[in-house]
Amino acid sequence: MKNYLIVPALAVLLFTACKEKKESKKDEESKERPISALSIIKGQLNHLDTSFYEVRKFETIGNVTETAYLKRNEIRLFAAPFLSLPEIADEKYYERYTEDKLIDVQQNTLNITSISKSDTAEVQKQIVVIGLSPTENSKIQSIFIDRYILKGDSTIEQKLFWEIDKYFSIGSIVEKGNQPDKIHTTKVAWQ
């Protein structure tokens, strides 16, 4: 009689072990990847390539700001820091980030924040702000990226901001040894 009880007990153990394995695979597959900020920015640049907007550049070094109009072929040169970003939504990167979602009821937005698990990652933080609308589709309003680049004995900290359909800005702080920090800000605006 004891032998008859062993077979059903083994079947139950085998069934639960297989079920747990399937559930853990589902958990791995369901992990959401961060939003691809790079693809959104490339879409914005493609739109600017074919638009008739008047595009202006504001460049600030220290306390001096210079303003100039940009030609279509110059826009991507100033957007280069965005285009050279690693794509954290790619398979080789996305597991290195944690993601938090926060709804701001007063601003009626959803903030999706991806934070690097490593202090040495180039992209330390990415925030995508999505406007929530009860009457129309929600759309991305802005993207903020906090980036650190090590070059020899220098560290470059970049604050990259893209306001969808309006402007982008790049704030750079260069730290080198015992020298004073160099701050450089560029803003490119259209519409």
VEXRO-91172 format. One record per residue (C-alpha): residue in one letter; chain; x, y, z. Coordinates in Angstrom, 2 decimals, decimal comma, m for minus. Each point is the difference from the previous one (the first is absolute). Layout:
VEXRO-91172
domar->A tinu->A x->X y->Y z->Z
...
end
This chain:
VEXRO-91172
domar->M tinu->A x->0,00 y->0,00 z->0,00
domar->K tinu->A x->2,86 y->2,35 z->0,71
domar->N tinu->A x->1,30 y->m0,50 z->m3,57
domar->Y tinu->A x->m3,29 y->1,28 z->m1,41
domar->L tinu->A x->0,29 y->3,25 z->1,94
domar->I tinu->A x->3,54 y->0,67 z->m1,20
domar->V tinu->A x->m0,98 y->0,23 z->m3,70
domar->P tinu->A x->m2,69 y->2,72 z->0,48
domar->A tinu->A x->2,30 y->1,92 z->2,38
domar->L tinu->A x->2,80 y->m0,04 z->m2,60
domar->A tinu->A x->m2,44 y->1,15 z->m2,69
domar->V tinu->A x->m1,10 y->2,96 z->2,14
domar->L tinu->A x->3,63 y->0,99 z->0,71
domar->L tinu->A x->0,93 y->m0,27 z->m3,68
domar->F tinu->A x->m3,05 y->2,06 z->m1,03
domar->T tinu->A x->0,73 y->2,84 z->2,47
domar->A tinu->A x->3,69 y->0,09 z->m0,94
domar->C tinu->A x->m0,85 y->0,37 z->m3,70
domar->K tinu->A x->m2,58 y->2,67 z->0,76
domar->E tinu->A x->2,49 y->2,07 z->2,04
domar->K tinu->A x->2,55 y->m0,24 z->m2,82
domar->K tinu->A x->m2,57 y->1,25 z->m2,55
domar->E tinu->A x->m1,02 y->2,89 z->2,27
domar->S tinu->A x->3,61 y->1,13 z->0,49
domar->K tinu->A x->0,49 y->0,03 z->m3,79
domar->K tinu->A x->m3,16 y->2,11 z->m0,35
domar->D tinu->A x->1,33 y->2,45 z->2,61
domar->E tinu->A x->3,26 y->0,41 z->m1,95
domar->E tinu->A x->m1,83 y->0,48 z->m3,30
domar->S tinu->A x->m2,49 y->2,50 z->1,44
domar->K tinu->A x->2,70 y->2,38 z->1,32
domar->E tinu->A x->m0,69 y->3,25 z->m1,77
domar->R tinu->A x->2,78 y->1,69 z->m1,90
domar->P tinu->A x->0,54 y->3,71 z->0,49
domar->I tinu->A x->m1,56 y->2,29 z->m2,59
domar->S tinu->A x->2,34 y->0,60 z->m2,91
domar->A tinu->A x->0,76 y->3,70 z->0,37
domar->L tinu->A x->2,47 y->m0,27 z->m2,86
domar->S tinu->A x->m2,66 y->m1,11 z->m2,50
domar->I tinu->A x->m2,29 y->2,88 z->1,08
domar->I tinu->A x->2,85 y->2,50 z->m0,45
domar->K tinu->A x->0,88 y->m1,41 z->m3,42
domar->G tinu->A x->m3,66 y->0,40 z->m0,99
domar->Q tinu->A x->0,09 y->3,64 z->1,13
domar->L tinu->A x->3,17 y->0,61 z->m2,04
domar->N tinu->A x->m1,54 y->m1,65 z->m3,07
domar->H tinu->A x->m2,97 y->2,37 z->0,38
domar->L tinu->A x->2,33 y->3,00 z->0,27
domar->D tinu->A x->1,85 y->m1,10 z->m3,16
domar->T tinu->A x->m3,18 y->0,45 z->m2,03
domar->S tinu->A x->m1,57 y->2,94 z->1,83
domar->F tinu->A x->m0,05 y->3,71 z->m0,78
domar->Y tinu->A x->0,56 y->1,11 z->3,58
domar->E tinu->A x->2,32 y->2,84 z->0,82
domar->V tinu->A x->2,67 y->m1,63 z->2,17
domar->R tinu->A x->2,07 y->2,05 z->2,43
domar->K tinu->A x->2,98 y->m0,94 z->2,15
domar->F tinu->A x->0,79 y->1,60 z->3,34
domar->E tinu->A x->3,49 y->m0,80 z->1,24
domar->T tinu->A x->1,15 y->1,06 z->3,46
domar->I tinu->A x->3,59 y->m0,23 z->1,25
domar->G tinu->A x->0,46 y->1,51 z->3,43
domar->N tinu->A x->m2,21 y->3,10 z->0,04
domar->V tinu->A x->0,07 y->0,67 z->m3,76
domar->T tinu->A x->m2,83 y->m1,19 z->m2,27
domar->E tinu->A x->0,20 y->0,05 z->m3,79
domar->T tinu->A x->m3,01 y->m0,49 z->m2,26
domar->A tinu->A x->0,01 y->m1,21 z->m3,61
domar->Y tinu->A x->m2,34 y->m1,50 z->m2,57
domar->L tinu->A x->0,73 y->m3,57 z->m1,03
domar->K tinu->A x->m0,25 y->m1,62 z->m3,41
domar->R tinu->A x->m1,70 y->m3,40 z->m0,24
domar->N tinu->A x->3,32 y->m1,83 z->m0,42
domar->E tinu->A x->1,39 y->1,58 z->3,19
domar->I tinu->A x->m2,73 y->m1,22 z->2,38
domar->R tinu->A x->1,33 y->m3,56 z->0,26
domar->L tinu->A x->3,48 y->1,32 z->0,82
domar->F tinu->A x->m1,36 y->1,67 z->3,12
domar->A tinu->A x->m2,20 y->m3,02 z->0,80
domar->A tinu->A x->3,07 y->m2,31 z->m0,13
domar->P tinu->A x->0,07 y->m0,60 z->3,81
domar->F tinu->A x->m3,50 y->m1,47 z->m0,27
domar->L tinu->A x->0,86 y->m2,11 z->m3,05
domar->S tinu->A x->3,13 y->m1,45 z->1,62
domar->L tinu->A x->m1,89 y->m1,28 z->3,07
domar->P tinu->A x->0,00 y->m3,73 z->0,68
domar->E tinu->A x->m3,48 y->m1,42 z->m0,61
domar->I tinu->A x->m1,02 y->m1,16 z->3,48
domar->A tinu->A x->m3,07 y->m1,72 z->m1,46
domar->D tinu->A x->2,27 y->m2,45 z->m1,87
domar->E tinu->A x->0,23 y->m3,56 z->1,23
domar->K tinu->A x->3,60 y->0,38 z->1,19
domar->Y tinu->A x->m0,82 y->3,06 z->2,17
domar->Y tinu->A x->m3,56 y->m0,07 z->1,33
domar->E tinu->A x->0,61 y->m2,50 z->2,81
domar->R tinu->A x->2,58 y->2,40 z->1,43
domar->Y tinu->A x->m2,74 y->2,52 z->0,86
domar->T tinu->A x->m2,86 y->0,17 z->2,45
domar->E tinu->A x->m3,18 y->1,74 z->m1,00
domar->D tinu->A x->m2,45 y->1,97 z->2,13
domar->K tinu->A x->m3,31 y->1,45 z->m1,14
domar->L tinu->A x->m1,63 y->2,92 z->1,76
domar->I tinu->A x->m3,26 y->1,74 z->m0,87
domar->D tinu->A x->m0,03 y->3,71 z->0,77
domar->V tinu->A x->m3,69 y->0,83 z->0,47
domar->Q tinu->A x->0,56 y->3,78 z->0,12
domar->Q tinu->A x->1,98 y->0,05 z->m3,26
domar->N tinu->A x->m2,08 y->m2,84 z->m1,50
domar->T tinu->A x->3,15 y->m1,85 z->m1,07
domar->L tinu->A x->1,61 y->m3,40 z->0,30
domar->N tinu->A x->3,73 y->0,13 z->0,78
domar->I tinu->A x->1,96 y->m3,10 z->m0,95
domar->T tinu->A x->3,45 y->0,05 z->1,60
domar->S tinu->A x->2,72 y->m2,48 z->m0,96
domar->I tinu->A x->2,97 y->0,01 z->2,38
domar->S tinu->A x->3,27 y->m1,85 z->m0,54
domar->K tinu->A x->0,90 y->m2,72 z->2,48
domar->S tinu->A x->3,68 y->0,92 z->m0,51
domar->D tinu->A x->1,84 y->3,20 z->0,94
domar->T tinu->A x->2,21 y->m0,35 z->m3,07
domar->A tinu->A x->m2,72 y->m0,17 z->m2,68
domar->E tinu->A x->0,08 y->2,79 z->m2,56
domar->V tinu->A x->m3,76 y->0,60 z->0,25
domar->Q tinu->A x->m0,72 y->0,33 z->3,72
domar->K tinu->A x->m3,62 y->1,09 z->m0,24
domar->Q tinu->A x->m2,68 y->0,39 z->m2,65
domar->I tinu->A x->m3,37 y->1,60 z->0,69
domar->V tinu->A x->m2,78 y->m0,09 z->m2,57
domar->V tinu->A x->m3,00 y->2,22 z->0,77
domar->I tinu->A x->m3,27 y->m1,02 z->m1,63
domar->G tinu->A x->m3,00 y->2,33 z->0,02
domar->L tinu->A x->m3,18 y->m1,78 z->1,03
domar->S tinu->A x->m3,18 y->1,10 z->m1,71
domar->P tinu->A x->m3,48 y->m1,43 z->0,55
domar->T tinu->A x->m1,20 y->1,25 z->m3,41
domar->E tinu->A x->2,90 y->m0,88 z->m2,31
domar->N tinu->A x->2,96 y->m2,37 z->m0,16
domar->S tinu->A x->2,73 y->0,57 z->2,55
domar->K tinu->A x->3,19 y->1,31 z->m1,53
domar->I tinu->A x->3,58 y->0,49 z->1,04
domar->Q tinu->A x->0,67 y->3,57 z->1,11
domar->S tinu->A x->3,66 y->m0,03 z->0,94
domar->I tinu->A x->3,12 y->m2,10 z->0,53
domar->F tinu->A x->2,76 y->0,62 z->2,52
domar->I tinu->A x->3,27 y->m1,95 z->m0,03
domar->D tinu->A x->2,81 y->0,25 z->2,54
domar->R tinu->A x->3,27 y->m1,13 z->m1,62
domar->Y tinu->A x->3,60 y->m0,37 z->1,24
domar->I tinu->A x->2,98 y->m0,41 z->m2,33
domar->L tinu->A x->3,54 y->m0,73 z->1,21
domar->K tinu->A x->2,72 y->1,35 z->m2,33
domar->G tinu->A x->3,54 y->m0,38 z->1,27
domar->D tinu->A x->0,29 y->2,12 z->3,12
domar->S tinu->A x->m3,30 y->1,82 z->m0,69
domar->T tinu->A x->m3,60 y->m0,74 z->0,83
domar->I tinu->A x->m2,75 y->1,45 z->m2,15
domar->E tinu->A x->m3,44 y->0,17 z->1,56
domar->Q tinu->A x->m2,77 y->0,69 z->m2,50
domar->K tinu->A x->m3,59 y->0,92 z->0,76
domar->L tinu->A x->m1,92 y->m0,72 z->m3,19
domar->F tinu->A x->m3,57 y->1,26 z->m0,31
domar->W tinu->A x->m2,41 y->m0,32 z->m2,92
domar->E tinu->A x->m3,36 y->1,77 z->0,05
domar->I tinu->A x->m1,95 y->m1,78 z->m2,74
domar->D tinu->A x->m0,81 y->2,20 z->m3,03
domar->K tinu->A x->1,61 y->3,09 z->1,60
domar->Y tinu->A x->3,70 y->m0,12 z->0,90
domar->F tinu->A x->2,92 y->m1,98 z->1,35
domar->S tinu->A x->2,77 y->1,07 z->2,33
domar->I tinu->A x->3,36 y->m1,37 z->1,05
domar->G tinu->A x->1,67 y->1,14 z->3,19
domar->S tinu->A x->3,59 y->m1,16 z->0,39
domar->I tinu->A x->2,24 y->0,27 z->3,03
domar->V tinu->A x->3,63 y->m0,97 z->m0,59
domar->E tinu->A x->1,93 y->m0,89 z->3,16
domar->K tinu->A x->3,77 y->m0,31 z->m0,36
domar->G tinu->A x->2,40 y->m0,45 z->2,90
domar->N tinu->A x->0,42 y->3,12 z->2,11
domar->Q tinu->A x->m1,26 y->2,32 z->m2,74
domar->P tinu->A x->m3,29 y->1,88 z->0,31
domar->D tinu->A x->m3,00 y->m1,70 z->m1,60
domar->K tinu->A x->m0,85 y->1,11 z->m3,54
domar->I tinu->A x->m3,72 y->0,44 z->m0,63
domar->H tinu->A x->m1,39 y->0,08 z->m3,53
domar->T tinu->A x->m3,69 y->0,07 z->m0,94
domar->T tinu->A x->m1,55 y->m0,32 z->m3,44
domar->K tinu->A x->m3,69 y->0,34 z->m0,77
domar->V tinu->A x->m1,49 y->m0,58 z->m3,45
domar->A tinu->A x->m3,61 y->1,20 z->m0,40
domar->W tinu->A x->m2,54 y->m0,04 z->m2,82
domar->Q tinu->A x->m3,65 y->0,96 z->m0,64
end
